[in-house]
């Protein structure tokens, strides 16, 4: 019987894509046409613009990506109006047959963690298909998400080696036995992954491993042969296409590569007058950027097969 890792792989094969586009809407970077009805003191008007922005992105990338990844902070900052924009965005993405990965990085203990798991992996209005989870509170912080994902045939990505420059401050700490902390976490993930393998030999329990750390990723890939990696940091953060090959197996599976700003704000590239960008131009820039990223990644991931 398959699991959500199988769904992710099958959808990726349909579109010949492992690209994920982040939906990180920041109105400071919106073209003027999206701001015509925005009042800076009105969260409702701001979030209406955010939803329109997201729809343009989703329409532009729907044929090029396997999933979209809303970063929840950009919605929660606007309170209930922001959550409503998130709900509408999830509904719209699903109408385009896209997988939704909520980048929530949640984690707590006991019943609170279970409530987060129901919110993001249940059947509620902000529930997606997958969610990012912070495992560093311990097993009682992430096991409720694993249980909810299994119950609802969904998936999750546990933070492991993240793309931010300061990740080493905690994740690379040495334990008493000399082992790095994120290696210890990888071993725990692999134990769980081995118990939940699907048709394509992957678990619905994935890991977040940054594109900005390709050498570390080689070691992690060997430690986690049954987990799909969500790979942030591609593009503006410094992750290069040629570095992504280490994340994939011999069949070009095993990872989804995320890009946000480099695609959704591509209309700003080398343009002093980007605020005058029209909706048609915005759509074209984003489609072209997503297509280019998809092709760059595919060239690398399938190179390993030959």
C-alpha positions as CSV (number, residue, x, y, z in Angstrom):
1,X,0.0,0.0,0.0
2,X,1.3,3.4,-0.9
3,X,1.9,6.4,1.4
4,X,2.2,10.1,0.7
5,X,5.8,9.8,-0.4
6,X,4.4,7.7,-3.3
7,X,1.9,10.4,-4.0
8,X,4.7,13.0,-4.1
9,X,6.8,10.8,-6.4
10,X,3.9,10.0,-8.8
11,X,2.9,13.6,-9.1
12,X,6.5,14.6,-9.8
13,X,6.7,12.0,-12.6
14,X,3.5,13.4,-14.1
15,X,4.9,16.8,-14.4
16,X,8.6,15.8,-14.8
17,X,9.3,18.1,-11.9
18,X,10.6,18.1,-8.3
19,X,10.4,21.9,-8.0
20,X,8.5,23.5,-5.1
21,X,7.7,27.2,-5.1
22,X,7.4,29.0,-1.8
23,X,4.5,31.4,-1.4
24,X,6.2,34.1,0.7
25,X,4.1,37.2,0.0
26,X,5.7,40.5,1.1
27,X,3.7,43.6,-0.1
28,X,6.9,45.7,-0.2
29,X,7.7,43.8,-3.4
30,X,4.3,43.9,-5.0
31,X,3.8,45.7,-8.3
32,X,1.6,48.7,-8.2
33,X,-1.4,47.1,-9.9
34,X,-1.8,44.8,-6.9
35,X,-1.7,47.7,-4.4
36,X,-4.4,49.9,-6.0
37,X,-7.0,49.0,-3.4
38,X,-4.6,48.5,-0.4
39,X,-4.8,50.6,2.7
40,X,-1.7,50.1,4.8
41,X,-3.9,50.3,8.0
42,X,-6.3,47.7,6.7
43,X,-5.3,44.0,7.1
44,X,-8.3,43.0,5.1
45,X,-7.2,45.0,2.0
46,X,-3.6,43.8,2.4
47,X,-4.5,40.2,2.6
48,X,-6.9,40.6,-0.4
49,X,-3.8,41.7,-2.4
50,X,-1.8,38.8,-1.0
51,X,-4.4,36.3,-2.2
52,X,-4.4,37.9,-5.7
53,X,-0.6,37.8,-5.7
54,X,-0.7,34.1,-4.8
55,X,-3.2,33.3,-7.5
56,X,-1.0,34.8,-10.2
57,X,1.9,32.8,-8.9
58,X,-0.1,29.5,-8.8
59,X,-1.4,30.1,-12.3
60,X,2.1,30.9,-13.6
61,X,3.8,27.8,-12.1
62,X,1.1,25.2,-12.0
63,X,2.5,23.2,-14.9
64,X,6.1,23.5,-13.7
65,X,6.0,22.6,-10.0
66,X,4.9,19.6,-8.0
67,X,3.9,21.7,-5.0
68,X,3.6,25.1,-3.5
69,X,4.8,26.0,0.0
70,X,3.1,28.8,1.9
71,X,5.4,30.2,4.6
72,X,3.0,30.8,7.4
73,X,4.6,33.8,9.0
74,X,3.6,35.9,6.0
75,X,0.0,35.1,6.7
76,X,-0.1,35.0,10.5
77,X,1.3,38.5,10.8
78,X,-2.1,39.8,9.5
79,X,-4.2,37.9,12.1
80,X,-7.5,36.4,11.1
81,X,-7.4,38.1,7.7
82,X,-4.1,36.5,7.0
83,X,-5.3,33.0,8.0
84,X,-8.3,33.5,5.6
85,X,-5.9,34.4,2.8
86,X,-4.0,31.2,3.6
87,X,-7.2,29.2,3.5
88,X,-8.2,30.6,0.1
89,X,-4.7,30.1,-1.2
90,X,-4.7,26.4,-0.2
91,X,-8.1,25.9,-1.8
92,X,-6.9,27.6,-5.0
93,X,-3.7,25.6,-5.2
94,X,-5.7,22.4,-4.8
95,X,-8.0,23.5,-7.6
96,X,-4.9,23.5,-9.8
97,X,-4.0,19.9,-8.5
98,X,-1.0,21.1,-6.6
99,X,0.4,19.5,-3.4
100,X,0.4,22.0,-0.5
101,X,3.3,22.0,2.0
102,X,2.6,24.3,4.9
103,X,6.0,25.7,6.0
104,X,4.9,26.0,9.7
105,X,8.0,24.6,11.5
106,X,5.7,23.7,14.4
107,X,6.7,21.7,17.4
108,X,5.5,21.6,21.0
109,X,4.8,18.9,23.6
110,X,2.0,16.4,24.3
111,X,-1.5,17.6,23.6
112,X,-0.4,20.9,22.1
113,X,1.7,19.2,19.5
114,X,-1.3,16.9,18.8
115,X,-3.5,20.0,18.3
116,X,-0.9,21.4,15.8
117,X,-0.9,18.1,14.0
118,X,-4.7,18.1,13.7
119,X,-4.5,21.7,12.4
120,X,-2.0,21.1,9.7
121,X,-2.5,17.4,8.8
122,X,-6.2,16.9,9.5
123,X,-9.1,18.0,7.5
124,X,-9.4,21.6,8.6
125,X,-9.3,24.8,6.5
126,X,-5.6,25.3,6.9
127,X,-4.6,21.7,6.6
128,X,-2.2,21.0,3.7
129,X,-0.8,17.8,2.4
130,X,2.5,18.1,4.2
131,X,4.0,20.3,7.0
132,X,7.4,21.2,8.3
133,X,8.0,20.2,11.9
134,X,10.7,21.2,14.4
135,X,11.9,17.9,16.0
136,X,14.3,19.4,18.5
137,X,11.9,19.4,21.4
138,X,12.1,15.6,21.4
139,X,9.8,12.7,20.3
140,X,6.7,13.9,22.1
141,X,7.0,17.0,19.9
142,X,7.0,15.2,16.6
143,X,5.3,11.9,17.1
144,X,1.8,13.4,17.1
145,X,2.5,14.7,13.6
146,X,3.7,11.3,12.4
147,X,0.6,9.7,13.8
148,X,-1.7,12.3,12.2
149,X,0.1,12.0,8.8
150,X,-0.2,8.2,8.9
151,X,-3.9,8.4,9.9
152,X,-4.8,10.9,7.1
153,X,-2.3,9.7,4.4
154,X,-0.3,12.9,4.5
155,X,3.4,13.7,5.1
156,X,5.8,15.8,7.0
157,X,9.4,17.1,6.8
158,X,11.4,17.2,10.1
159,X,14.0,20.0,10.3
160,X,17.4,18.4,10.2
161,X,20.2,20.5,8.5
162,X,18.5,23.8,7.6
163,X,19.8,26.3,5.0
164,X,20.3,29.3,7.2
165,X,23.9,30.4,7.9
166,X,23.7,30.1,11.7
167,X,22.2,26.5,11.6
168,X,25.6,25.2,12.7
169,X,25.3,26.9,16.1
170,X,22.9,24.3,17.3
171,X,22.6,21.6,14.7
172,X,26.3,21.0,14.5
173,X,26.9,20.7,18.2
174,X,29.0,17.7,19.2
175,X,27.5,15.3,21.7
176,X,29.6,13.5,24.4
177,X,30.3,10.6,22.0
178,X,31.7,13.1,19.4
179,X,28.6,12.7,17.2
180,X,27.0,15.8,15.7
181,X,23.5,16.6,16.9
182,X,22.0,16.5,13.4
183,X,23.5,13.1,12.8
184,X,21.8,11.8,16.0
185,X,18.5,13.3,14.7
186,X,19.1,11.6,11.3
187,X,19.4,8.2,13.0
188,X,16.1,8.8,14.8
189,X,14.4,9.7,11.6
190,X,15.7,6.7,9.8
191,X,14.4,4.4,12.5
192,X,10.9,5.8,12.0
193,X,11.3,5.9,8.2
194,X,12.2,2.2,8.0
195,X,8.8,1.4,9.7
196,X,6.8,3.4,7.2
197,X,8.2,2.7,3.8
198,X,5.9,2.9,0.8
199,X,5.9,1.4,-2.7
200,X,8.7,3.5,-4.0
201,X,10.9,2.7,-0.9
202,X,10.3,6.1,0.8
203,X,8.6,7.0,4.0
204,X,6.1,9.8,4.4
205,X,8.5,11.1,7.1
206,X,10.9,13.4,5.2
207,X,13.6,15.8,6.3
208,X,14.6,19.4,5.6
209,X,18.2,19.5,4.3
210,X,19.4,22.8,2.9
211,X,20.9,23.2,-0.6
212,X,23.5,25.4,0.9
213,X,25.2,22.5,2.6
214,X,25.9,20.0,-0.3
215,X,28.9,18.2,1.5
216,X,26.8,17.6,4.6
217,X,23.9,16.5,2.4
218,X,26.0,13.7,1.0
219,X,26.5,12.2,4.4
220,X,22.8,12.7,5.3
221,X,21.6,11.1,2.1
222,X,23.6,8.0,3.1
223,X,22.1,8.0,6.5
224,X,18.6,8.5,5.3
225,X,18.0,6.4,2.2
226,X,14.2,6.2,2.9
227,X,13.3,9.8,3.5
228,X,12.4,12.4,0.9
229,X,14.3,15.7,1.4
230,X,12.7,19.1,1.2
231,X,15.6,21.2,0.0
232,X,15.4,24.9,0.7
233,X,18.1,27.5,-0.2
234,X,18.1,27.0,-4.0
235,X,18.7,30.2,-5.9
236,X,19.0,33.5,-4.0
237,X,20.2,31.8,-0.8
238,X,23.2,30.4,-2.6
239,X,22.2,26.8,-3.4
240,X,23.3,25.9,-6.9
241,X,21.7,23.4,-9.3
242,X,24.9,21.4,-9.7
243,X,24.9,20.9,-5.9
244,X,21.5,19.3,-5.8
245,X,22.6,16.0,-7.4
246,X,23.6,14.6,-4.0
247,X,20.0,14.7,-2.8
248,X,18.6,12.3,-5.4
249,X,18.8,8.5,-5.8
250,X,19.7,6.7,-9.0
251,X,16.1,7.2,-10.3
252,X,16.0,10.9,-9.8
253,X,13.8,10.5,-6.8
254,X,14.3,11.3,-3.1
255,X,14.1,15.1,-3.0
256,X,12.0,18.2,-3.8
257,X,13.8,21.4,-4.3
258,X,12.3,24.7,-3.1
259,X,12.7,28.1,-4.5
260,X,10.8,31.2,-3.3
261,X,12.1,34.7,-3.9
262,X,14.1,33.8,-7.0
263,X,10.9,32.8,-8.7
264,X,8.0,34.8,-7.2
265,X,9.9,38.1,-7.4
266,X,11.6,37.4,-10.7
267,X,9.9,40.4,-12.3
268,X,12.2,42.6,-10.1
269,X,15.4,41.3,-11.7
270,X,17.5,44.1,-13.2
271,X,14.5,46.4,-13.5
272,X,14.5,49.8,-11.9
273,X,10.8,50.2,-12.8
274,X,9.6,46.8,-11.6
275,X,6.7,48.4,-9.7
276,X,5.1,49.2,-13.1
277,X,5.1,45.5,-14.0
278,X,1.7,44.5,-15.4
279,X,-0.1,41.3,-14.5
280,X,0.7,39.7,-17.9
281,X,4.4,40.6,-17.5
282,X,4.4,39.3,-13.9
283,X,2.9,36.0,-15.1
284,X,5.4,35.6,-17.9
285,X,8.5,36.4,-15.7
286,X,7.4,33.9,-13.0
287,X,6.6,31.1,-15.6
288,X,10.0,31.6,-17.2
289,X,11.8,31.5,-13.9
290,X,10.0,28.4,-12.8
291,X,10.6,26.7,-16.1
292,X,14.3,27.5,-16.0
293,X,14.7,26.3,-12.4
294,X,12.8,23.1,-13.2
295,X,15.0,22.4,-16.2
296,X,18.2,23.1,-14.3
297,X,17.3,20.7,-11.6
298,X,16.1,18.0,-14.0
299,X,19.4,18.2,-15.9
300,X,21.3,17.5,-12.8
301,X,19.1,14.9,-11.1
302,X,18.9,12.7,-14.3
303,X,22.6,13.0,-15.0
304,X,23.1,10.6,-12.1
305,X,21.2,7.9,-13.9
306,X,23.4,7.9,-17.0
